[in-house]
Structure formats: C-alpha cells, structure tokens
C-alpha cells in the first residue's frame, strides 16, 4: 500500500510535513506493509494537507484537511483493515470540479514523487526528448510546436515556434536557452508548483527547446524566495546528469550535449521582461534594453538566446509525445491548449486550476472555484497579475483566450486570477496594484518612473477624500501616455488596473470625488461608523472595545459614536453581536 502526502509549499505550510512524519512513525512502529511517499501540489490548496492512499489493486482514496487525529484513523482503519475513513474523504463536488480541468502542464503534479527520476521515467518522462535527439531534426521539432499553436504562457502570448525558429536561424554561437521562473505575480505560484511537483518535466521541456535552437547550455532563472523549488530542481538536474540525460553524449549520442544550471534571482517583477532578465543574468541591474536586436539574435552575452517561462516549457514534452495537432484541438483556434490559473482573493476554493482555453471565466470561478466566499456577491476579477485589468460581472462569461481577454482591457499574463466581492473598493484596488508596479519599476523610462508616481498620487488623493474635478480624465490621459511611452511590458501594462476600473467602475471614482463617499465603504477617509437605534440594546460591548473611548452610552440605552474621536478601526463592528453598528 502506498501513501502519498502532498508536500508542495502550500501543503507544507498547512502542516503536511508533520502528517508525513506521523504516518511514517506509525507505519514503521507497527510494522505495517505500507510506504509513505511525497508528491507535489495537485492544485486544491484549500484542501491541504492532502493524503492519497493507494491500495495494492491501484484504487486511490483521497483524504483532505488531514490533521493528526485523521491520520491516526487512516492508519487504524484504512491501512490496517482496508476500511476507508468516510468522513475525511474528499467531497464529490470537489472531485467534479477537478474533472472539469485538463492537466497538461500540471499532469504529474500531485501524482509522482518529484524527487524520483524513476517515477518520472515510468510515467513516460524523457521519451520525447530522446526521440527529438535521436529521430528528429531541429526543424522537425519546431514544426511540431508550430502545429500545436503553443503560445507563450507568461506574457503577451507570442508564438513559441517563432521564437525558437528565430534563435535557430541565428548563426552566432554559443546559443543559450533560458527559463524564466521569476515572475512576481500570483501566477508565479504556478511556476513554483510545477518546479516543486514536476522538476523533470521542466528539464525535459528545456532539453527539447535547446535541441531545437542548437543550444548546449540552459539556465533556469528562479526567484530565491522559492527554496523548495530550487532544492528539487537541483536534485533533478543531478539525477539527470547521473543517468546520462544531461551533460556530454546524452542518451549515448556522440557529441550531443546539454548542461543546465540555476540562477537564483532577487524577485524583481521587471525581470519578467526578457531583456531585463538577461541583464540580471549578466550581473547587471535588471533593466530592459531596446529591441531590436531581439534576444534571438543578441541576448545573453550578446549571443543568440531563447527565453520561455515555466508553463510554456511544461507543455512541450506532452506536445512532442502526443503530437501538435492533439494540443491544437483543445482550446480555441487562436489560443489552443490549456492555461493554468492561480485562483485567489475572495474565492471559496483557491488554488491552481488548469483548463482548456476558451472556458468562460464564470465557469472557472463558480464551477471550479466554488463561487464567492461567505455568500458575498461577485464584483470583478483581476486577470493578468499586478498589471492586469479588471473584468466586471457584466462580462463574466468572457472566455479565457488571448484575444477575448485583451478586448476587456485585461491580459492573460502568467495566469493570476484575483477575485473580488462587493466589499472591494475598485479605486483602492487600483491604487494597491499601481503602488506595486510603481515600486517595481526599474526607473529607466521617464513615463514609467514618473508617470506611475503621479497616477498613484492622484489615486491617494481620491481615496483620502481630496479628489477633484478632472482627476479621472487626468488618470486616463496619464495611463495612455505611460502605455505608449514605456520601453518594456511593465510600464506598458502598469496603468491597466486603473484604466480598466475607470472603464467599468467609473461611478465609484465619481462617488469618491464628487460625493466624498466610498461605494464599498472601505476607504477610511470616506466612511463613518454609526449605531442603529432600532438594533442597539445598550449592552456596552462596543464601548468597552473602543480603543479611543469614542462611544458614549449607559447600560440598556442607545450608544452613540463621537465622529471627531473615532479612528475608524472597526472594533465596534467586530464586537457587536446584534449588527447594530454599520459603516457607510
């Protein structure tokens, strides 16, 4: 009997390491015929820690939210007596939600041991790379990727085959193949999960891409804040070297060579732009360079260089094993295949989901994500990371493909999907994301460096109740100029949260400016706390919990808030058991 314990970063944070240790101790101490193994994140982060028990016939039982008490029941009932613990098994609705997904990039995550090359190879791993090196020409590989229609999964969705073909056409040597695993938005969770759960899949994807362009060295640029990903990828590279899959004369082919190394990045968001990443690799500040020349002609150390992100490369082995046409048959004509999204925010069931391109956003949020937390109403979803745009309820049935999402003012990006409910102030939300991109600006472009600062100053004024007539138009004007005048993707997309919220939630900006009111009652400067006469019973809880003694009233009498003293901390709302305190 096999016991798999999900030990990605999300599982470990939820206590999976302790559960694994407990199960190991019980099995060894009682001499039971079972083995405890690790696996990566399957994507259902809201159910962690997750334990799969696989019997000798191959039947799998999945246990969720496993604590030590449940682990003990699993040992005593399931492992000892083959009787599953019914009240700890994954719910049918969660199984159905998983069934709506199609796993390609995440195909091995949560299934195999990420620290075992044998398990990866038993699942068909490295066969696609072997076939490329032994049977196919470089052009054959690129043609297969072209058939698939695979587009870059980290930014604007540029055709993968085109980038590879441009690097192959460059005559200069040596050539380099780089994986960008340092994107700094919610979608970066996907990068980390793939590396932690299937590091050999990334290696194989890089091998195939490197063979296609004629590169003999690969570099994975991964943020240093992902220590587990670095550990598992380092281990996988070592194992592949020992098996003759990496290094010299790979697959026993005389002269075939590919080496890989890891570069730990500092986590700069701007290094998601390929020329800034290259500058960082060379030991310089991560700042974009003018293009052309493009990296395919003059990249790392001025040599031909190809850069793809983790998800893009995780699709490559599957495509080469199953054929480009099968991949192209999924999704839409212009956006084939699948896309991984990191569901977060005010969502009931957060985590990683992989769905066919073309699925409506509403289906992802409600059928897979379980809808909005705490019974609240959906308001918007911010798509594409910190520089993505917001999609409101009125167009929630927009399909997830590059063209449809772009028409809304958002971007697919690397797959961040931040869900917002009725309590979200869209002006404050735009301010939050713009503050992030302003701080992450490398400062090279005046439009980005100064423009985002000026936009943030205006948003701060508006949220503090000091907005004035013309501010909305000024934000729009500045946003368009920043998009047009910035050198790289960071500046070109930084205004998106502001421009999209003005487009769909202009009324909230107008309320802030002209009515001095925050529609969602979130901006402190624009809200007041009051006690309802028909609900207050004079219990005194709000008065006792007020840190500044801003509430007056005697027992069993109506209490009143002194607005001059009130610091708007919300302690009165939290302490009231009768919903007598409101903010507006």
SULHU-V190449 format. One record per residue. N is the residue number from 1. PHI is phi in whole degrees, 0 to 359 (NA if undefined). Layout:
# SULHU-V190449
N | PHI
N | PHI
This chain:
# SULHU-V190449
1 | NA
2 | 251
3 | 237
4 | 257
5 | 247
6 | 295
7 | 232
8 | 279
9 | 300
10 | 294
11 | 294
12 | 297
13 | 296
14 | 273
15 | 108
16 | 297
17 | 299
18 | 293
19 | 296
20 | 299
21 | 298
22 | 296
23 | 299
24 | 301
25 | 297
26 | 294
27 | 292
28 | 291
29 | 296
30 | 259
31 | 64
32 | 278
33 | 274
34 | 202
35 | 231
36 | 260
37 | 235
38 | 257
39 | 211
40 | 269
41 | 281
42 | 271
43 | 112
44 | 274
45 | 298
46 | 290
47 | 255
48 | 295
49 | 290
50 | 245
51 | 232
52 | 256
53 | 250
54 | 246
55 | 280
56 | 291
57 | 267
58 | 91
59 | 284
60 | 248
61 | 240
62 | 255
63 | 253
64 | 235
65 | 49
66 | 281
67 | 251
68 | 295
69 | 294
70 | 293
71 | 301
72 | 296
73 | 296
74 | 300
75 | 295
76 | 290
77 | 265
78 | 278
79 | 289
80 | 282
81 | 239
82 | 59
83 | 246
84 | 300
85 | 271
86 | 301
87 | 281
88 | 244
89 | 283
90 | 304
91 | 288
92 | 301
93 | 296
94 | 286
95 | 294
96 | 297
97 | 297
98 | 297
99 | 292
100 | 281
101 | 265
102 | 233
103 | 263
104 | 238
105 | 296
106 | 258
107 | 303
108 | 259
109 | 290
110 | 84
111 | 247
112 | 250
113 | 281
114 | 293
115 | 261
116 | 240
117 | 291
118 | 296
119 | 294
120 | 295
121 | 288
122 | 296
123 | 272
124 | 95
125 | 296
126 | 73
127 | 290
128 | 294
129 | 295
130 | 301
131 | 295
132 | 298
133 | 288
134 | 256
135 | 238
136 | 249
137 | 279
138 | 300
139 | 294
140 | 300
141 | 296
142 | 297
143 | 296
144 | 292
145 | 293
146 | 296
147 | 301
148 | 291
149 | 74
150 | 303
151 | 246
152 | 304
153 | 265
154 | 244
155 | 202
156 | 275
157 | 77
158 | 288
159 | 302
160 | 296
161 | 299
162 | 295
163 | 296
164 | 296
165 | 295
166 | 295
167 | 291
168 | 297
169 | 289
170 | 289
171 | 273
172 | 292
173 | 223
174 | 285
175 | 248
176 | 233
177 | 240
178 | 241
179 | 253
180 | 269
181 | 242
182 | 235
183 | 294
184 | 255
185 | 233
186 | 304
187 | 295
188 | 295
189 | 304
190 | 295
191 | 305
192 | 298
193 | 297
194 | 295
195 | 294
196 | 291
197 | 263
198 | 208
199 | 296
200 | 292
201 | 296
202 | 293
203 | 300
204 | 295
205 | 299
206 | 292
207 | 300
208 | 294
209 | 296
210 | 295
211 | 298
212 | 298
213 | 261
214 | 88
215 | 265
216 | 246
217 | 225
218 | 237
219 | 230
220 | 258
221 | 265
222 | 238
223 | 292
224 | 296
225 | 287
226 | 249
227 | 299
228 | 294
229 | 298
230 | 295
231 | 299
232 | 288
233 | 289
234 | 301
235 | 297
236 | 293
237 | 298
238 | 299
239 | 297
240 | 295
241 | 297
242 | 295
243 | 271
244 | 76
245 | 271
246 | 244
247 | 106
248 | 266
249 | 52
250 | 295
251 | 57
252 | 74
253 | 267
254 | 300
255 | 89
256 | 285
257 | 215
258 | 202
259 | 244
260 | 231
261 | 214
262 | 249
263 | 245
264 | 279
265 | 271
266 | 272
267 | 82
268 | 283
269 | 300
270 | 295
271 | 284
272 | 289
273 | 278
274 | 296
275 | 286
276 | 292
277 | 298
278 | 298
279 | 301
280 | 295
281 | 301
282 | 275
283 | 90
284 | 264
285 | 297
286 | 288
287 | 228
288 | 295
289 | 243
290 | 295
291 | 232
292 | 287
293 | 287
294 | 275
295 | 306
296 | 299
297 | 259
298 | 211
299 | 243
300 | 299
301 | 52
302 | 64
303 | 250
304 | 304
305 | 220
306 | 245
307 | 232
308 | 230
309 | 268
310 | 300
311 | 297
312 | 303
313 | 289
314 | 293
315 | 280
316 | 297
317 | 302
318 | 297
319 | 297
320 | 288
321 | 277
322 | 256
323 | 98
324 | 298
325 | 294
326 | 292
327 | 293
328 | 294
329 | 287
330 | 271
331 | 73
332 | 244
333 | 299
334 | 269
335 | 227
336 | 282
337 | 86
338 | 241
339 | 220
340 | 269
341 | 237
342 | 262
343 | 280
344 | 211
345 | 94
346 | 275
347 | 250
348 | 292
349 | 234
350 | 280
351 | 149
352 | 260
353 | 230
354 | 236
355 | 231
356 | 296
357 | 304
358 | 101
359 | 286
360 | 296
361 | 302
362 | 301
363 | 292
364 | 294
365 | 289
366 | 267
367 | 281
368 | 260
369 | 277
370 | 79
371 | 85
372 | 271
373 | 295
374 | 59
375 | 69
376 | 283
377 | 266
378 | 294
379 | 242
380 | 195
381 | 230
382 | 265
383 | 243
384 | 110
385 | 87
386 | 303
387 | 255
388 | 274
389 | 250
390 | 258
391 | 247
392 | 274
393 | 302
394 | 298
395 | 233
396 | 291
397 | 274
398 | 305
399 | 275
400 | 275
401 | 214
402 | 303
403 | 288
404 | 295
405 | 294
406 | 299
407 | 294
408 | 279
409 | 99
410 | 259
411 | 222
412 | 290
413 | 56
414 | 266
415 | 105
416 | 287
417 | 226
418 | 262
419 | 269
420 | 237
421 | 250
422 | 297
423 | 273
424 | 274
425 | 274
426 | 289
427 | 290
428 | 293
429 | 297
430 | 298
431 | 298
432 | 301
433 | 288
434 | 293
435 | 299
436 | 296
437 | 293
438 | 298
439 | 294
440 | 274
441 | 300
442 | 285
443 | 90
444 | 290
445 | 264
446 | 298
447 | 303
448 | 284
449 | 296
450 | 271
451 | 298
452 | 294
453 | 295
454 | 293
455 | 298
456 | 294
457 | 299
458 | 295
459 | 297
460 | 299
461 | 299
462 | 297
463 | 290
464 | 265
465 | 82
466 | 245
467 | 292
468 | 222
469 | 303
470 | 99
471 | 296
472 | 297
473 | 296
474 | 292
475 | 298
476 | 297
477 | 295
478 | 298
479 | 301
480 | 294
481 | 291
482 | 295
483 | 299
484 | 283
485 | 261
486 | 278
487 | 283
488 | 240
489 | 297
490 | 297
491 | 292
492 | 292
493 | 247
494 | 306
495 | 285
496 | 307
497 | 300
498 | 286
499 | 296
500 | 288
501 | 288
502 | 295
503 | 297
504 | 256
505 | 230
506 | 302
507 | 300
508 | 289
509 | 297
510 | 296
511 | 299
512 | 299
513 | 280
514 | 266
515 | 257
516 | 51
517 | 221
518 | 266
519 | 305
520 | 268
521 | 56
522 | 241
523 | 284
524 | 306
525 | 292
526 | 243
527 | 236
528 | 227
529 | 257
530 | 222
531 | 251
532 | 281
533 | 297
534 | 281
535 | 244
536 | 288
537 | 253
538 | 72
539 | 287
540 | 87
541 | 299
542 | 296
543 | 296
544 | 292
545 | 265
546 | 287
547 | 286
548 | 237
549 | 53
550 | 267
551 | 244
552 | 245
553 | 151
554 | 259
555 | 301
556 | 65
557 | 241
558 | 302
559 | 264
560 | 228
561 | 263
562 | 275
563 | 292
564 | 287
565 | 267
566 | 300
567 | 258
568 | 61
569 | 279
570 | 85
571 | 298
572 | 294
573 | 293
574 | 297
575 | 274
576 | 287
577 | 265
578 | 239
579 | 53
580 | 272
581 | 257
582 | 232
583 | 237
584 | 205
